[in-house]
Every structure is written in C-alpha cells, then in structure tokens.
Amino acid sequence: MTTAVPSATPHDSRVRELGLAVAASVVQMAMMIPGYNEDGSFQATEWFVMLAISLAVGLLVFAFVVPRGSTTVGLVLGVLALVSVLVFWAGVTLPLAAAAAVVGWRAREGGEHRTRATVTLALSALSTVALVAIIIGDAVAN
C-alpha cells in the first residue's frame, strides 16, 4: 500500500514566498555592505534602516500583490524593479525583481499570456543584473 504525499498547501506556498521576500532583501542589503563601510567605519544604523525598509516593501508586495498577480501586475513589478535600480541604495530592487519573477513564472507555467510572462521574467533578470553592476560600480568608485 502506498500513500500519496500531499502537495504543498496555499499556506506553505505563501510562507515560502514570504521567505523569498526576506531573502531578496537580505541579499541586496548584504551586497551593499561595502557602500556602508566608508572611511573604515560601518554605518550600521543607516544600513539597518534601509534593511527594514527593504523588508517592509518586500513583505508587503509578496503578501498583497504577488498572490493575486496577473501578467500585467508582473510587468508593472518588473518595470518598477528596473526603474528602482536608479535608487539602488533604497534596497527595493531585488525584492521587486523577485516578486516580478514569481508572478511571471506562475503566469508562464499556467499558460497565461506567455509572451507577457516571458517579458516579465526578462525584466526581472535585467533588473537583477543592472543592480549587481551598479553595486559593483559604486563599490569600485568608492
């Protein structure tokens, strides 16, 4: 007799997605540590404030926008992620890019507007690459 393993419940999926929001915020802010370490002293207060802002934005987007996100929402998130590279120090680019990727991936897997879903995924990837490039550029310049 075999027993079937139950699939992930919506609650498990939501917890996993919130974990992704936290991970995206922490990764972006960890990449930015050299920028907060000028003149040999780490600006801990400023870094933790920006981490809190990043976490709040990421968790809000993943809690309220991602679960109901369509390809249009994914495109908006992707564009916002790309534009937010201009203010990369705010710590919201990677959480927004991750949210766009989740919405785009979900839509692509569901067969919903495959072209828009693919563009959403591309915007997410482009935002991530641009973020890494600008953080490296900023670290080298300082």
N, C-alpha and C positions, 0 to 999 in steps of 0.2 A: 504494500500500500504506500503510495507516495502522497505527500502533502504539498500543496501548492504554496509557494511563497507569495504573500500578498504584495501587490505593487505599492509604490510609495503613495501615501495619502496626500491630499492637498496641504494638510498641516505640515507634513515632512518637507514638501516642496517649498512651502513658504519659509520655513526655518532655514532651509538650505540657501534660498535666495537672499535672505537677510544676512546670512553668513557671508555670502558673496559681496554684499554691500560693505560689510565691515572689512573684509579682506581688501577690497579695492581701495578703500580709504586709507587703510594702514599701509598698503604697498606704495600708494602715491606719496604719502607723507614720509615714509621711510626713504624713498628716493630723494626727497627734498632735504634730508638732514644736512648734507654739505652746505646748502644755501642758508641754513640757520646756524651755521657754525663759523661765523665770520670773526676775524681777529682773535682766534683761539678760544673763544668762549661760546658755548652753545646757548642759544636764545630759547630756553625751554618753555617759558611762559607763552611766547608767541607761537611756538610750534604746537603746543598742546591746545591753544585756542583754535588754530587752524585745523588741527585734527578733529576737534569737537564739531566744528562747522562742517567739515567733510563728512564725518559720521552722520550728523543730523540730516544733511542733504541726501546722502546715500540711502539711509534707512527710510526716510520719507518717500523717496522715489520708488524704492523697492517695495515698500508696504502699500502704497496707494496708487501708483501709476503702472508699475510693471504687471501686476495681476490682471488688470483689465486692458492691457496694452494691445493695440492693433498695429498694423504696419505703419499707419500714419503716425501714431504715437511713437513708434520706434524711429521713424525718420526724424521727428522733432527732437527726440532724445539724442540721436546721432549728430544732428546739426548743432544742438546745444553743446554737446561734448566737444565738437570740433571748434566752435567759437570760444569755448571756455579755455582752450589752450592759451589764448591771449592773456588770460588772468590765471595762469597755471598755479601760482602761489596760493590761490583760494582753495585748492585741494578738491575740486569737484569734477575735474575732467575724467579721471578713471572711474569713479562711481557712475557718472552719466554714461560713459562708454560701455561699462559693464551692463548697465540697465538696457541700453540700446541693443547690445549683443543678445541678451536674454530674450527680449521681445522679438528681435529679428530671427533668432534661431527657432523660437517657438512657432512663429508665423511660417517660416520656411518648412519646418517639419510638418506643420498642419496643412501645407499646400496653399496657404492664403497669400495671394499676390506675391509669387515667388520673386519677381523682379524687384519689387519694393523691399522685400525681406532681405534680398541679397545686397541692395544698396545700403540698407540699414547696417548690415554686418560690415560692409566696406567702410562706412563712416566710422563705425566703432573702432575698426582696426587702424584706420588713418589717424583718428584722434589719439589712439594709444601710441602709435609710432611718433607722431608730432610731439606728444607730451614728453616722451623719453628723449627725443632730440633736443627739445628746448631746455629740459632739465640738465642734460649733459652740457649743452652750450652755455648755460648760466653758470654751472659749476666750473667750467674751464675759464670763463671770463673773469671769475672772482678769484 
